[in-house]
Amino acid sequence: MKARVGAVSPVLFKSGEGCGACYKVRCLDHGICSRRAVTVIVTDECPGGVCSGGRTHFDLSGAAFGRLAVAGAGGQLRNRGEINVVFRRTACRYGGKNIAFHVNEGSTSFWLSLLVEFEDGDGDIGSMQLKQANSAQWRDMQHVWGATYSLTPGPLVGPFSVRLTTLSSKQTLTAQDVIPKNWAPKATYTSRLNFA
C-alpha cells in the first residue's frame, strides 16, 4: 500500500476506534500542490489546538505532505504548516498482506493484549473477541487504544481464535487458531484472511 500515516482530530479518531481507517486527502492550493491525492492511514490523535473544537483536521507525516506537493516543492509545502484540504474515506489496501495479530509486551496467560495490523477494507476495528482452545465461548476483549485490545483474567490457554468486527460497516472475520498454543509476547501471528 502506498499510503502515508497521519494523526487526526478527535472527531475522526473516535476515542481510538478510528485508528486504522484510511482517507484520501488532496490539497486545494494549486500553486504549490499537485492535483493527486495521498492515501493516509490514521495512526494517532492530534489533541488540542487546530484539532480541537469538533474540527476535522489531519496532522500529516512529512512523506504525506511531500506527496501532495508539485515536483520539487515538498519542503516548501511542509514549511507552511497548515493547508486547506478536501478528504474522503477510502478502503484500506495492503497489497496481499493478511491481518496480523501482534502480542504486546507484558502479555501473560492472565492478561493478553493484541494489536491488530493490516486490515483491508474499513480498516477500523469496532470489537474483538477471543476463543480459547477447547472452548465454544467467545469472550469480548476490552478496547485499550487504537487497534489494541486486551483480555483478563486467565489462565488463558492457546491456541486462540480471534473474531473481528469493523466499526464502520460491521463486517465480521474469524481467524481460527491464529495464535498458537506456544505463543510469546512481542511475536506477531499472521492470519490467512483479510476483509474484502
C-alpha positions in Angstrom: 0.0 0.0 0.0 1.4 3.3 -1.0 0.0 5.2 2.0 1.3 7.6 4.5 0.4 7.9 8.1 -1.3 10.8 10.0 -2.9 11.9 13.2 -6.4 13.2 13.1 -8.7 15.3 15.2 -10.8 13.6 17.9 -13.9 13.7 15.7 -12.2 11.3 13.3 -10.2 9.4 15.8 -13.3 8.3 17.7 -11.5 7.6 21.0 -9.1 5.3 19.2 -11.7 3.3 17.2 -10.9 5.4 14.1 -7.4 4.1 14.2 -6.5 2.2 11.1 -9.1 3.9 8.9 -7.9 5.2 5.5 -8.6 8.6 3.9 -7.7 10.2 0.5 -6.5 13.7 1.2 -5.9 16.3 -1.5 -4.5 19.8 -1.1 -6.5 22.7 -2.5 -3.7 25.2 -3.2 -2.9 24.5 -6.8 0.0 26.9 -6.8 2.2 24.5 -4.7 0.1 21.3 -4.6 -0.3 18.7 -7.3 -3.8 17.5 -8.1 -3.1 14.0 -6.8 -4.4 12.8 -3.5 -2.5 10.9 -0.9 -3.9 7.9 1.0 -3.4 8.4 4.7 -3.7 5.7 7.4 -4.9 7.0 10.8 -2.4 6.0 13.4 -2.8 8.6 16.2 -4.9 11.5 17.5 -3.8 15.2 17.4 -5.4 16.7 20.5 -5.8 20.4 21.2 -5.1 23.5 19.1 -6.3 23.2 15.5 -7.6 19.7 16.2 -10.0 20.8 19.0 -13.5 22.1 19.0 -15.0 19.4 16.8 -13.0 20.4 13.7 -11.8 17.8 11.2 -8.0 18.1 10.9 -5.2 15.9 9.5 -1.7 16.1 11.0 0.2 14.6 8.1 3.6 13.0 8.1 6.4 14.6 6.1 6.0 11.9 3.5 2.3 12.6 3.1 3.0 16.4 2.8 5.7 15.7 0.2 3.3 13.6 -1.9 0.8 16.4 -2.1 3.3 18.9 -3.5 4.2 19.6 -7.1 7.6 18.3 -8.1 10.4 19.8 -6.0 8.1 21.8 -3.7 7.7 19.2 -0.9 9.9 21.1 1.6 8.2 24.4 0.9 4.7 22.8 1.4 5.8 21.2 4.7 7.0 24.6 5.9 3.6 26.1 5.5 2.3 24.0 8.4 -1.4 24.3 7.7 -3.0 23.9 4.3 -6.6 23.6 3.0 -7.5 20.1 2.0 -10.5 18.0 0.9 -10.8 14.4 2.1 -12.9 11.3 1.8 -12.9 7.9 3.4 -11.4 5.2 1.3 -10.9 1.5 1.6 -7.5 0.4 3.0 -5.5 -1.9 0.8 -2.3 -3.6 2.0 -1.5 -5.3 -1.3 -1.5 -9.0 -0.5 -0.9 -8.8 3.3 -3.2 -10.6 5.6 -4.4 -9.5 9.0 -1.8 -10.0 11.7 -2.0 -10.0 15.5 0.9 -8.7 17.5 1.1 -9.9 21.1 2.0 -6.9 23.1 4.9 -6.9 25.5 3.9 -7.8 29.0 1.2 -10.3 27.9 0.9 -13.4 30.1 -1.6 -16.2 30.5 -3.6 -13.9 32.8 -3.5 -10.8 30.7 -3.4 -10.9 26.9 -3.0 -7.8 24.8 -3.2 -7.8 21.0 -2.6 -5.2 18.3 -4.4 -5.8 15.0 -2.4 -4.9 11.8 -3.1 -4.7 8.1 -6.9 -4.6 8.0 -8.1 -4.1 4.4 -11.4 -2.5 3.7 -12.8 -0.4 6.5 -9.5 -0.6 8.4 -11.2 0.2 11.7 -12.0 -2.3 14.4 -15.2 -1.9 16.4 -14.9 -5.0 18.5 -12.7 -8.0 19.0 -13.4 -11.4 20.6 -11.2 -14.3 21.6 -11.9 -18.0 21.9 -9.5 -20.3 23.8 -8.6 -23.9 22.9 -11.2 -26.5 23.6 -13.9 -23.8 24.2 -17.1 -22.8 22.4 -17.3 -19.5 24.2 -16.3 -16.2 22.6 -15.1 -13.7 25.1 -15.3 -9.9 24.5 -11.9 -8.2 24.6 -11.6 -4.7 26.0 -10.6 -1.8 23.8 -7.4 -0.3 25.1 -6.3 2.2 22.5 -6.2 2.4 18.7 -6.2 -1.1 17.4 -5.2 -2.7 20.7 -7.5 -4.9 22.7 -6.9 -6.9 25.9 -8.5 -9.8 27.8 -8.3 -10.7 31.5 -8.5 -12.8 33.7 -6.8 -16.1 33.0 -5.5 -18.5 32.9 -5.8 -18.2 29.1 -4.9 -21.3 27.1 -4.0 -21.3 23.4 -4.4 -21.8 20.6 -6.6 -18.7 20.3 -9.1 -17.9 17.6 -9.9 -14.2 17.1 -13.1 -12.6 15.7 -13.0 -9.0 14.5 -15.9 -6.8 13.7 -15.3 -3.5 11.8 -16.6 -0.3 13.3 -17.9 1.3 10.1 -19.8 -1.5 8.3 -20.0 -4.2 11.0 -18.3 -6.8 8.8 -17.0 -9.8 10.8 -14.0 -12.0 10.1 -12.9 -15.0 12.2 -9.3 -16.2 12.3 -9.4 -19.8 13.6 -6.4 -20.8 15.9 -4.4 -17.9 14.6 -2.3 -17.6 17.8 -0.6 -20.9 18.6 -0.6 -22.8 21.9 3.1 -21.7 22.5 2.5 -18.0 21.7 5.0 -15.5 23.0 4.9 -11.8 23.9 6.3 -9.5 21.2 5.6 -12.1 18.5 3.3 -11.4 15.5 1.0 -14.1 14.1 -0.4 -13.7 10.6 -3.8 -15.0 9.6 -4.7 -16.3 6.2 -7.6 -13.8 5.9 -8.4 -10.2 5.3 -11.5 -8.1 4.7 -12.7 -7.6 1.1 
